[in-house]
Amino acid sequence: MAAAAEVVHRQGVERTTIADIARAADVPTGNVYYYFKTKDDLVAAALAEHGGQLERITAELDRLPDPRERLKALVRGWVDQRELAARYGCPTGTLAAELGKRTPDGGLDAEAGKLLRTLLDWVEGQFRELELPDPDGLALALVGAYQGMSLLANALRDPDIMTREGNRLTAWLDAL
């Protein structure tokens, strides 16, 4: 699943093959076919892996005592991935955008949307705990800013965009 998530992120859904996943996982191609019969199975595995990563990240952040510090640590994590974002974009955001064009039928595109909704809900919970007005709007602004900075860093192949915008988001969080 980790290999599927990595290869789909780097190559996109349409360019990824089962053979690519096998190479990345260092297993025979037949082994991959045993677990993933179709490309949609591969994409579902990549989405599940992204979901697991999000759960691990938010669980780790939840160990921090202060919701503002959790949000700032989330932003730092995004900035730490700036080289990856500049090369391939946000793993979940780019996958959701690609799937939205490929299968706008409530299938895998809806699953990708659920991952983004999970992140939005977690961020909203942090703003709610801070007792700030309009926590859902603040969550949308923060996650939207991340998606935007990831997209721009990728489009311009400039990881410094992530750093600059991450600093701006951190200052914004401190000012709230």
C-alpha positions as CSV (number, residue, x, y, z in Angstrom):
1,M,0.0,0.0,0.0
2,A,2.9,2.4,0.8
3,A,4.4,1.7,-2.6
4,A,1.1,2.2,-4.3
5,A,0.6,5.6,-2.5
6,E,4.1,6.7,-3.4
7,V,4.0,5.7,-7.1
8,V,0.5,7.1,-7.7
9,H,1.6,10.4,-6.1
10,R,4.7,10.7,-8.2
11,Q,3.3,9.4,-11.5
12,G,-0.4,10.0,-11.3
13,V,-3.2,7.5,-11.6
14,E,-3.2,7.2,-15.4
15,R,0.6,6.7,-15.8
16,T,0.9,4.2,-12.9
17,T,0.9,0.5,-13.7
18,I,0.9,-2.6,-11.5
19,A,4.5,-3.3,-12.7
20,D,5.5,0.2,-11.4
21,I,4.1,-0.7,-8.0
22,A,5.9,-4.1,-8.0
23,R,9.2,-2.3,-8.8
24,A,8.7,0.2,-6.0
25,A,7.7,-2.5,-3.5
26,D,10.6,-4.8,-4.7
27,V,8.2,-7.7,-5.2
28,P,7.3,-9.8,-8.3
29,T,4.6,-8.3,-10.4
30,G,2.4,-11.4,-9.8
31,N,2.4,-10.7,-6.1
32,V,0.9,-7.2,-6.8
33,Y,-1.8,-8.7,-9.1
34,Y,-2.7,-11.1,-6.2
35,Y,-3.7,-8.1,-4.0
36,F,-4.7,-5.5,-6.6
37,K,-6.7,-6.9,-9.6
38,T,-7.4,-3.5,-11.2
39,K,-6.0,0.0,-11.3
40,D,-8.9,1.1,-9.1
41,D,-7.8,-1.4,-6.5
42,L,-4.4,0.3,-6.6
43,V,-5.9,3.7,-6.2
44,A,-8.1,2.6,-3.3
45,A,-4.9,1.2,-1.7
46,A,-3.2,4.5,-2.2
47,L,-6.1,6.4,-0.7
48,A,-6.2,4.0,2.3
49,E,-2.4,4.6,2.8
50,H,-3.0,8.4,2.7
51,G,-5.8,8.0,5.2
52,G,-3.6,6.0,7.5
53,Q,-0.9,8.6,7.3
54,L,-3.4,11.3,8.1
55,E,-4.5,9.4,11.2
56,R,-1.0,8.9,12.4
57,I,-0.1,12.6,11.9
58,T,-3.2,13.9,13.7
59,A,-2.8,11.4,16.5
60,E,0.8,12.6,17.0
61,L,-0.3,16.2,16.8
62,D,-3.1,15.5,19.4
63,R,-0.4,14.7,21.9
64,L,0.5,18.4,22.0
65,P,-1.4,20.2,24.8
66,D,-2.4,23.3,22.9
67,P,-4.6,23.4,19.8
68,R,-2.8,26.4,18.4
69,E,0.5,24.5,18.7
70,R,-1.1,21.5,17.0
71,L,-2.1,23.7,14.1
72,K,1.4,25.3,13.9
73,A,3.0,21.9,14.0
74,L,0.7,20.8,11.2
75,V,2.0,23.7,9.1
76,R,5.6,22.9,10.0
77,G,4.9,19.4,8.8
78,W,3.6,20.7,5.5
79,V,6.7,22.9,5.1
80,D,9.0,20.0,5.9
81,Q,7.6,18.3,2.9
82,R,8.3,21.3,0.6
83,E,10.7,19.5,-1.8
84,L,8.1,16.7,-2.3
85,A,5.3,19.3,-2.8
86,A,7.4,21.3,-5.2
87,R,8.0,18.1,-7.3
88,Y,4.6,16.4,-7.1
89,G,2.1,18.6,-5.2
90,C,0.0,17.5,-2.2
91,P,-0.5,13.7,-2.3
92,T,-4.2,13.8,-1.4
93,G,-5.0,17.1,-3.2
94,T,-3.4,16.1,-6.5
95,L,-5.0,12.6,-6.3
96,A,-8.5,14.1,-5.5
97,A,-8.1,16.5,-8.4
98,E,-7.1,13.8,-10.8
99,L,-9.8,11.4,-9.7
100,G,-12.4,14.2,-10.0
101,K,-11.6,14.4,-13.7
102,R,-11.5,10.7,-14.1
103,T,-14.4,9.3,-12.2
104,P,-16.9,12.1,-11.1
105,D,-19.4,9.4,-10.1
106,G,-19.1,9.3,-6.3
107,G,-16.5,6.5,-6.4
108,L,-12.8,6.9,-5.8
109,D,-13.1,10.7,-6.2
110,A,-15.5,10.7,-3.3
111,E,-13.1,8.7,-1.2
112,A,-10.4,11.2,-1.9
113,G,-12.8,14.0,-0.9
114,K,-13.4,12.1,2.4
115,L,-9.7,12.3,3.2
116,L,-9.7,16.1,2.7
117,R,-12.9,16.3,4.8
118,T,-11.2,14.4,7.6
119,L,-8.4,16.9,7.6
120,L,-10.8,19.8,7.5
121,D,-12.8,18.3,10.4
122,W,-9.6,17.8,12.5
123,V,-8.5,21.4,11.8
124,E,-12.0,22.7,12.6
125,G,-11.8,20.9,15.9
126,Q,-8.6,22.7,16.8
127,F,-10.2,26.1,16.0
128,R,-13.3,25.1,18.0
129,E,-11.2,24.2,21.0
130,L,-9.6,27.6,20.7
131,E,-13.1,29.0,20.9
132,L,-12.6,31.1,17.8
133,P,-15.6,32.3,15.8
134,D,-16.3,30.5,12.5
135,P,-14.1,27.5,13.1
136,D,-15.3,25.8,9.9
137,G,-14.4,28.9,7.9
138,L,-11.0,29.1,9.5
139,A,-10.4,25.4,8.8
140,L,-11.3,25.9,5.2
141,A,-8.9,28.9,5.0
142,L,-6.0,27.0,6.5
143,V,-6.4,23.8,4.5
144,G,-7.2,25.9,1.3
145,A,-4.0,27.8,1.9
146,Y,-2.1,24.6,2.1
147,Q,-3.6,23.2,-1.1
148,G,-2.9,26.5,-2.8
149,M,0.7,26.7,-1.7
150,S,1.3,23.1,-2.6
151,L,-0.2,23.7,-6.1
152,L,1.9,26.8,-6.6
153,A,5.1,25.2,-5.3
154,N,4.5,22.3,-7.7
155,A,3.5,24.5,-10.7
156,L,6.5,26.8,-10.3
157,R,8.8,24.0,-9.0
158,D,9.7,26.3,-6.1
159,P,9.8,24.8,-2.6
160,D,10.5,28.2,-1.1
161,I,6.8,29.0,-1.7
162,M,6.0,26.4,0.9
163,T,8.4,28.0,3.4
164,R,7.2,31.6,2.8
165,E,3.5,30.7,2.9
166,G,4.1,28.4,5.9
167,N,5.6,31.3,7.8
168,R,2.6,33.5,6.8
169,L,0.2,30.8,8.1
170,T,2.1,30.5,11.4
171,A,2.0,34.2,11.9
172,W,-1.7,34.2,11.0
173,L,-2.3,31.4,13.6
174,D,-0.5,33.4,16.2
175,A,-2.6,36.5,15.5
176,L,-5.9,34.7,15.8
